[in-house]
């Protein structure tokens, strides 16, 4: 580098005194001399070596990008613990049956995805044979977030291990009869197999991070030892475009979640084409993860590349690998040897010399098949490095070919995501490539057959022995949690008797109730308060010193408000999850806690409290995933309504969250007007979700309550209103009990929910005083539940049953309302 350039280049280090400028000059001159004499590649190599050696004891920030080669050299790979030939045969059967299932389904017009599992087969199989722990042991097993588009391969494996039959496979994507297989991981549809829904792209990685974090939360709070559980998230490189995919990487890094591994299948293809056509997705992801504090393991090239890389004496090959864009690698995988020889090796004399020493067959092997993600030894080495690394989560960036083993018409083709079947000729080619003992006669039928080596075959015995050694089948979902005892009535008594002359908002009423419930001897520690940053807004600061805010590091500083009664207390065993400004992260927390009864056999009672106008509309897709995952808990939309917040913008006015929530069948939505209604709903929610199961009642629901910001005097609970509160409607105050009206006055009925009940009460007074009209006021805690029950009655009529909707029976006979049969349906 010329001296004048050195003198004018600005550096952060210019701010720091240089105690020996002469020594510094010598080091810089040495680097310049190497660059001039041996070239920039050699200089870069020496600098990398120096930085790696310095990393052991010198405080230097790490580089955010390494060479485009494997992190673990072949010579450093651990011994493979399994029978590779046996595992190759098992993987071949899985490949075959997955392709057969989707192809057979295409005759019914349902199709499916083939290419994703074809590329990732060894990424899964190596895990199933050697890493993924099941639920038959003493712990909770591992948590597997499996890539949705690869589900045919998971079903194929469950077919081999005896958990699915051919009849099941033939009902892939055909669930109308009640015994089909959902196209993607769907716990509500197949609750004995799937634990986590992962096909709403981006939600899987986000949920996996918070699941790993919640595992630590359970352990630190002494509720369950989760130290042997590992969270594995299998993702696509294209999926990492979703903002949710990378939203919580820093959380995992700063909390050192070494119980978490991301495996990103880098086949360099999105759904319609290359992931980074003019750039490199692997290098981009490496930089993101390293910057977030993750351990990165790159498993890119197969063994065939070893001898080629060993010939790179001047760094030209490494430079070519690092600078070739993804789309060009996709092209190399589909072109002939002459094209590769000219376009990859021909641009540089050093590279041309290497290429000249390679046969055409070798060139095709390098660029068509030799990927680390297709070699079990390299996948095993990467996974071993992941589970043995301590202090940080690990991401494995595994390079594969999309559509691998499906033939030239599939492999690396832009359209392979949309290709739903193989031809007979393609199946024959695949059979020969995988060396499967399937006769030609079996392929002459209209439907390609499934194939099973036999219950007593060496392959099936080996598969079952490996799973037995790893604590049973996986994936698997089990519910072994016992019902929780009901809280003592005294916890609800304060809200039921009202607030006397004190004005309190229903937001505060809920927080006070939960504070009392958290003191319960049997269940208090199972409450999980979750809030996105504004706990003080919701009046929750009183929980800070008593319950503590969870932090795996405890409190490493003196809080600024330590001298105050309600100071900010963080603790390793803290109970509150104060997530910062992230509704998505908070709901991912909620989901992990809400499904702990199944994941860990430990029922937890999460309540997630948020600004109602933000939480649901921002994260509605996550609420669907929560419902799919059969989560249980309380969701609280606080400071609700079109009330005191509208001055901050129309987006602060909550006029739609109940409409959105009504579309989610697992959400029981309530808009309580009074503190006692909150008490009744929460008590019922605890019974239904956490008590003993009742025949015909779905426990896998969650409750959504909107609570309000306006302080009001909270009345005592009238007698006999519990049923009406839960069903959604009851008469709160007759006109005669509130105002003076003539006996023969015209009469009407006023229905309201939430804070609007107070406007209805004002209207009751005005109608009597100004117009001589008697108005009864009804509280409608749930318009949604009224509607749902009425629709169920309509459906029952179609089956020949005569059922009267609750809303009809409640209002029948109320003066001022005349209901015809048609009107009853209309009200319903």
N, C-alpha and C positions, 0 to 999 in steps of 0.2 A: 504494500500500500504506500503510495507516495507520501512524503513527509507533510506536504501542504494539505493533503486530505486529512491526515491524522490531526493536524493542528486545528483544522476548522470543524471537525466532527464534534458535536456536543455529546456529553456523556453525563449520566447521573453521578459518576464517580468524580467528576470535576468538583463536586461540592465537598469531597472528603480529602483531607490533607494526605498527600503521598509522601510517606516518610523516607522513601528511597527512589526518587525519580530515575536514577541511573539504572537500577535493577529493572524497573518497569520498562524502560526503553529497550533493554536487552531482550526481555521476553517478547515484546512486540516485534522487535527486529527478527528474532528467531522464527516467529510465525510467518513473517513476510518472506523470509528466505526459503522456508519450506514450500510455501505457495508458489514462489517463482521457480524453484528447482524441480519440485516433484508434482506440482499441480494442485489445484484446489481440493480435489478429492482426498489426496494424501493429507493435506493440512486439516481437513475436516475430520479425517479418521484419527489423527493424533489428538485433536482437541476433544473429540468424544471420549477417547481412551483416558485422557487426563481428567475430564469431568467425572467419568465413572469412578476412577480411583479416588478422586477428591471427595466423592459422595460419602465415603465411610467416616470421615472425620472433619470435613470442612463445611461450614455453613453456606451452601450455595443453593439457589433456587434451581429446581430441576428443569430440563428441557421439556418442551411441550410436544415434541415430535421426534420419533426415532426413525431409523431406516425402514424401508418397506420390505422387511424380511421378518422371520419368526423371532420372537423374544427368546425362546428356548432353543438353543442349538440341538441338532440331532444327537450329538455326543453327550449332551447333558440330560437327555430324556430318561426318566426312571424306567426300570424294568416293567414290562407290561404284565399285570397279574392274572390275566385271563387266557382262555384258549381262543386265539384270534380266528382260527379256522372255524371253530364252532360258532363264534359270535358273528362271523361273516355270513354263515348260513342262516342264522336267525334273522339278521338284518335283511338278507335277501328275501326271506319269506314275508317279512313286514312290507318291504317295498312292493312285492308282487300283490299281496292282498289289498294294500291301500289303493294301488292303481286299478285293481279289479273292481273294488267296491265303487269307486267313483265312475268308472266306465259303465258298469252295470246300471248304476243310478241314472246315467245320462239317457238311457232308454226310456226312463219315466219323465225326462225333462228336468231333472233336479241337479244333475251334475255334481260339481265339487272342485276342489283344488288338488292338483297332483304335484305340480312342480316344486312347491315349497318343501314338502316332506322329502321329496326326492333329493333335494340339496342338503337337507338337515338330518338325514337318517342317522348318520354316525354321531352327530352331536347329541341326539337323544339316546341312542342305543348304548353308547359308552356310559352315559349317566345311569341308565336303568341297570346296567350290569355291574357297576362299580361304585356309584356315589349316592344315588337317590334313596333315602331311607323311608321305609313305609311306616305304618301306624300300628303294627302289631307288637312293637317293643314298649319299653317303659316310658319313652318320651312322646313327643307329638309328631315325630317324623319330620321330613323336609316339606317345605311348601313349594310346589311346582307351578309356576306361571308359564303355561305352555302356549306356544304361538298358535293362534286359532286356525290359520290356514294349513297347519300341519296335523290337524285332528284326525284325518284318515289314517295316518301312520300310528297314532296312539290307539285308535280302535283296532287296527290290525294287530297290534301287540296284545291287546286285551283278548282278541280272538285266539291267539296262540296260547295265552296263559289260562284259557278256559273260562274267562269271565263274560265273553260274548260268543254268540253262535252265528252261523251263516245267516239265519233268519234275521238276527239283529243287523248284520251288515247290509242285508238287502233292504232294510228300512232306514238307511242313511238319508237324512233330510226328508223322511216321510213319517211324521210324528202324529198324524191325525188319529191313528188307531190307538195311541197311548203307549206303544212299545217301540217307538222308533229311536233313532240316534240323532240328536241335534247336530247341525253341521259344524258348530263351533263349541268350545267348552262352555257349558251352560248348567250350573249346579241345580237350578230349579227344575230343569227338564230331566237331568240324569244325576240325582243327588247322591248316589252311592259311588260315583266315579269322579266327577269334576268337583274341584274345590273353588276355583277362581275363574270368573268370566274374563276373557282377555281380548276379545275381538273388537271392542271399541278402541281403536288403535291409540296408543299413548296412555291409556288408563292402566294397562298392565304394568309398565315400568314404574309409574307413579305409585300404584298400589303396592307393588313389591317392596319398594323402599320403605314405605310406612309400615308394612307388615313386619319387615325385619326390625324396624325401630320399635314396634309394639311388642315383639318378642322380647326385646331387651327390657322394655317397660315392665312386663309381667315378671321377669326375673329380678329386676332391681327392687320391685315392690314386694317380693317374697311370695307371690301368688303361684308361680309355677317355674320350675327349672327348665328353661328353654335353651340351655347352653349347647345341647346336641342338635338343635334344629338349624337347618340352613335353608335360606330362601334362594331359589334358582328362578331367574326370569329369562325366558327364551324370546328373543325379539328379532325383528327384521331390520336391516339397515335402513330401508325406506321408512319404517315406522318411526325412526328417530327424528324424522322431520316434524312430527307432532310436538307442539310446545310442551305438552304434559310429560313427554318422554324424558326430557332433560330438566324439567322444572325443579326437581328435588335432588339433583345430583350433589349439590353442595351440602345439603342436610346429611346425606349418607357419608360424605367425606369428612365433614367436621365432627360427626359423632362416631367415626371410626367403625362403621357397621361391617366388620369382617365376617359376619354371618350372612352376607349377601353376595351373590354372584350374578351378574348379567352375562348372558351368552348371546352375542349379536351375530346372527347369521349374515355375513357379508357376501352375498352372492352378486352384489353390485347392481341389482335390478329392483326397481319399484314395480308397481302393478302394470305400468304402460311402457317402461323403458328404463334406461340406466338411472341409478340413484344420483350420481354426480357426473353427468356426461363429460364435462370439461375439467373436472377436478377429481379429488380422491376422498371418498367417504371414510375410509379407514383412517387416513391421516387426520381428517377433520374430527372424527370421533375420539381418536387418541388424544388430541389436544384438549378437547372439551373435558374428557374424563380426568386427564392428568391435572388440568387446572382446578378441577373440583376436588382433588385429593384422593382419587381412586388409584388403585394398582391396576396397570394395564398389561395384559398378556396378548400379544399378537400371534395368532396361529394362521399363517397365510399360505405357505408353500409346502407341497409334499416332498417326500424324500428324493424324488427325481431331481429336484432343484439343487440338492446338496453339492454334487460334483460340478455343476455349472457355476454356482456362487463361489466355489473354491478356486475357480480359474480367474476370478475378478481381482487381479493384482493391482489395478490402478483405480478402482472405484467406479469405472464407467458403467458396469452392470447395475450397481446400486443406484447410481444417478438415473439410469434409464427406468428402472423399476419405480423410483420415487416420482418421476415426472410424467410417466405415461398415464393419461386420464382413464377413468373407469370405463368409459364407452369404448375406448380402443382395446382394452383387455377383453371386453365382451366380443369385439370383432375378431381378435386373435383366436378366441375359443371356437370360432365357427369357420375359419379360413384354412386353406391348405398350407403345407410346410413352406412352399415357395414364398407365399405372402408373408408368413412370419419371418422367414430368413431375411427377406428384403426390408420389411418395414420395421421390425424390432431390432435386428442385429446390424442392418446395413448402414445405418447413419453414422457410425463411429468406427474407426479402424480397429480399436481394441475389441469392440463388440463383434465386429465382423470376423475377427480371428477366432473368437469363442464359437460363433455360429458355424464357422466352417468345420469345426471339430465335431459337430453334432449331426447325427443322421436325421433324415426326415421323420422317422418314427419317434425319435427322441423329442424332436421339436413339437410334434403333435401331442405327445404325452405331457410335456411341460405345460402347454397352454390349454389343453382340453380337459385333462383329468387330474393333474398333480396339484391338488389343493390340500392344505392341512386338514380342513374340515371333513375330508373324505378318508382320512387315515386314523384309525383308532388309537395308535400309539401317540400321535401328536395331540389328539383331542384329550387323551388320558393325561398326558404331561401338562397340558394347559389347565385341566380341572384340578389336578393335584396341586399345581402352583397356586390356584385360587383358594382352595380350602385350607392350605397350609399357611397362607399369608396372614399375618396378624397386624391389626391396627388400622386397616382400611378395607373398604369393599373392593372387589375385583371385577373388572370387565374383561371378558374373553372376546376378542375380535377375530372370529373364525371365518376364513375365506372359503367359499364353496362355489359350485356351478349350479345355477338354478335349472332344475330339470335333469340333474345328473342321473345317468343310467336309463333314461327314457328314450334315448336315441337322438340322432342328429336333428330330427324334426322338432324336438322339444328343447334340447340343451342350449342355454344362453339366448333363446329367441325372445324378442320383445313381447310376443303375443302369448308366451307360455302360461301366463297367469289366467288367461281366458280359455285355455285349451282344456276340455273336460273329459276327454276320452282318448284311448289308444286304439289304433287299428289292430287287426289280427296280425299283420306283418310286424308291427311295432312290438306286440307282445312276444312274438317268437324271437325277435332280436333281443328283447329284454331278458327272456328266459335263458338264451344262450350266454349272454353277458354275465348273468348272475349264476350260471351253472346249476339251474334248478332241474330236478328230475321230473319234469312235466312232459308227457308224451305228446307228439303232434296230434294224435287222435283226440286228446282232451281240448285242443284248441280249435277243433273244426266246428264245434257247436255254435249256436247263435250267441250264447253268453259265455264269456271267458270264465273259467272256474276259479273259485277260491281254492287254496291248497293248504293243507295242514300235514305236517310230517308224521302225525300220529301221537297219541297220548303217551305212549311208552318209548318214543323215539329219543335218541341221545340229545337232540336239540331241546326238546320240551323238558326233559329231566334237568338239563343244564340251566335252562332259563329259570325253572322253579327253584332250583338249589341256590342260584344267585340271589333271587328275590327273598328267599327264606333267610339267607345270611344278612340281608339288608332290611329285615323286619317287615316282610310282607309286600303285597302288591302295591304298585304306584302307577298312576295317581289313584287315590282312594279318598273318600270322604266318609267319616264316621261321626255319629252324634252319641256321645256317652255321658254327657253332662247331666247331673241330677237337678231336679227342680229346686229353686231357691225358696226359702220360707218367706211368707208375706211379712212386710214390715208391721210393727205395732201400730194400732189405730191412733195412738197419741201423735204420731208424726204428721197426720193429716188434720188433727183436731183444730189447730190454730186457724187454718184457712176455712174450715167448715163453720167455725163460730163467728167469722167475720173480723173486721179490723176495728170495731167500735167507732170512735170518732176520727181515727187516723186515716189519712188518705195514702194509699199505696197503689202503684201501678201493678198490673198483672205480671209484668216482667219481674218485678221485685218479689211478688208473691211466689212465682215459680222458684226463683233462686233461694228464697227462705225455705221452701219446702224441701228442695234438694239438700240444702245445708243440714236440715234435720234428718233426712234420710241417710246422709253420709255418716251420721253418728250411730246408726243401727249396728248392733253388735255382730249380727250374722251376715248382713249384706252391705254394710256401709263402705267397706274397703273395695267393693266391686264397682262402685260408681266411677265413671271416667268422664270428668268434665272436660270438654273440648271447646276452645274458643279461638277464633282468628283475631287475636291481638287486643280487642277492645273489652276485656273483662270488666274494667272499671266502669265503662259505659253501662254495662248490664248489672252493676251493683254487686259484682262478684269479688271485689277486693277483700272482703271479710274472709274469704276462703284462703287467701294467700298464705298467711302465717300458720293456719291450722292444717290445711291439706298440703300446701307446698306446690310449687310448679316443677314438673319433672325436668331434670337435666342429668344426663349420664355423668357429667363432671361435677355435679353438686353446685356449690356456689363458691367460685374462686375469687370473689371480689367482695368488698364491703358495700352493700346497697346504700344508695344515697338517702333512702328514707328509713334506715335501720332504727332511728330513734323514735319512729312513729309506731303506733299500735298495729296498723295494717300495712306492714312493710312488705317489700317484694322479696319473697323467700323462695329460692331455688334449692332443690334437694334431689339427690340421686333416687330416693324413694318417693319423690313428689307425686301427687295424685292428679294434678291438673295438667292437661296438655295445652299450653298456650302457644299456638303455632305461628304467630306472626301474621302478616297480612296475606293470607292464602286460604281462600275458601276451598280450593281444590285439595290442598294438603290437609286441611282440617277434616274434610269429608273422607279422604283416604284413611286418616286416623280413625274416624268413626267406623268405617267399614271393617278395619282390622279388629276393633274392639267389639263391634256388633256381631261378628262371626266367630269370636273366640270360643263360644260354646261348642262349636264343631271343630275348629282348627286345633284347639288345645284342650278341649273338654273342660274348659273353665268359663262359665257364663259371666260376662261382664256387662255392666249397665251403662252404656255411654249416653251422654246427652251432649249434643252439639248445638251451641247457641250462637246465633249470628244475626246480623241485620237482615230482616226478612226480605227486604227488597233486593239484596245481593245474593244471598246464599243459594236459593233454589234456582233462580233463572240462570245463574252463572254455571251451575254444576248439575243441571238436570240429567245429563247423560250419566254422570256418576251415580245419581240416585237410582237410575235404571240398573246399573251394574250392582249396586247395593241390593236391590230387590232380587236380581238374578242370583246373587250370592247368599240369599236367604238371611240377610242381616236383621238384627233386632235392636231396638233402642229408641231414644227420644230425640227428635229433631225440633229445635225451638227457633222459630222465626221471631226475633225480638224487635222491639220498637216498631211494631207492624202498623200498617194502615196508611191511608192518605191523610196524615195528620201533621205532626210538628216538624217533620223532616223535609217537607216539600220545598222550603226555601232554598235547599241545597241542590235543587234540580229535579226534574220529573222522574229521573231514574231512581230517586230515593223513595218514591211513593209506591207502596206495595198494593197494587190493585189486581195483581194477576197470579201471585204465587199459589193460591189455592186452586186456581184453574189449571195451572201446570201440574200441581200435585195430584189433582183428580184423575189425570191420565195414567198414573202409576198405580196398578192394582194392589201393590203391597203397602202403599202408604195410607194409613188411616188418618184423615185430616180433620183437625178441630180448630175452631176459632172461638175460644172461651171468652165469655164476657166478665166473669167474676172469679175471684180466687178459689172459691169452693168448687167451681167447675173444673179448674186446673187440678185440684186435689182428687176429684172423682176420676178424671181421665187418667191421671198418672197411676192411681191405685189399680184401675182396671188394666192399664198397660202392663204393669208389673205382674199381675195375675196371669194375663193372657200369654205374654212372651216368656215369662220366667217361672211360672207356677206349673202345677201338674197339667199334662195335656188333657184336653177335653175332646171327646169324639166329635168329628165334624167341624172343628175349629182350627184354623190355620194359625200356628204359633209364629210362623216365619213372616212377620209383618213388622213395620216400624211406625211410630206415631209422629205426626207433624202437628205442632201446636204453634199458632201465632199468638204472641203476647204483646202487651201494649205499653206505651211510654207515659200515658196520661195518669197522674195520681188521682185516684177516686176512693171514696169510702167503700170498702168491700163488705157487702151484707152477709149476714149469716145464711146458711143453706136452709131453704124451706124443706119441709118434710116430704119424702116420697118423690124426689125429682131425679134420683140417680139413673133410673132407666131412660128417662127423657134426655138427660145429658148425653148418655152414651149413644143413644139412637139418633140424636141430633135435634130434638125439638121438645120443649115443654112450656106450659104456661107459667110465666114467672110472677106476674102481678095483674090481678083482676082490677078493672076500673074502680069498683066499689071499695077496694082496699086501699086505693091511692088518692082518690079525689071524690068530691061530692057531685053526684049526677042524679038527675031525676030517674025514677024507676022505669019510665017508659022512653028513656032517651034512645036515640038511634045508636047502634053499636057497630064497632069495627074491631078488627084484630090487627095488631102491629107486630111484625116478626123482624128480629134483628139479631146480629151476632157481634162479638167483640165489643169494641168501644162504642159502636153504633147503638148498643142497647141504651146508653145514656141519652142519646138523641131521641130514641123512641119513648123513653120515660118523660122527656121534656114535651114531646108531641102529645103524649097522653094527657098531661096537664093543660096544655094549650087547647086541645080539642074540647076538653070539658069546660074550661073557663070561658073561651071565646065563642064556641060553637054549640055547646050543649051536647056533645057527642061522647059517648062512653067508649073507651078503647082499652081492650086487654092487651098487655104486653107479653110477648112470647120470646124466650131466648132460643136461638137456633145454633147451638154449638157446632153443628156439622151439617152444612148443606150437602156436602159430598156424600156422607153416609146416608142421609135421607134419600138422595137420588139413587144411590147404588141399591139400597134395599128395595126401592120402588121398581127399579129395572129388574131385579131378581123376581119380584112378584109378577111382572109382565111376562118374564120368561116362563114362570111356573104356569101361568094361564095357557101358554102355548102347549104345555105338556098336559093340559086338562086339569090342573089343580086350581082351586079357587083360593087365592091368598089376597088379603087386603093390605096394601102398603101402610106402613106405620104412619106416614105423614097424613094419610087419609083418615085413619082411625083416630089420630090425635086431634085433628081439626073438625071431624064430624060432630055436629051439634054445637059448635062454637057460634054464638050469635053473630050475625053479620056475614056469615059465609054459607053459601048454598052450593053444595057439591052434587053435580050430576055424575053419572058414571064416566062420561067423557071428560068432565072437569077433573075427576080424580086422576085419570091417566095424565092429563095435562099438567097438573100439579106435580105428579110423580116425576 
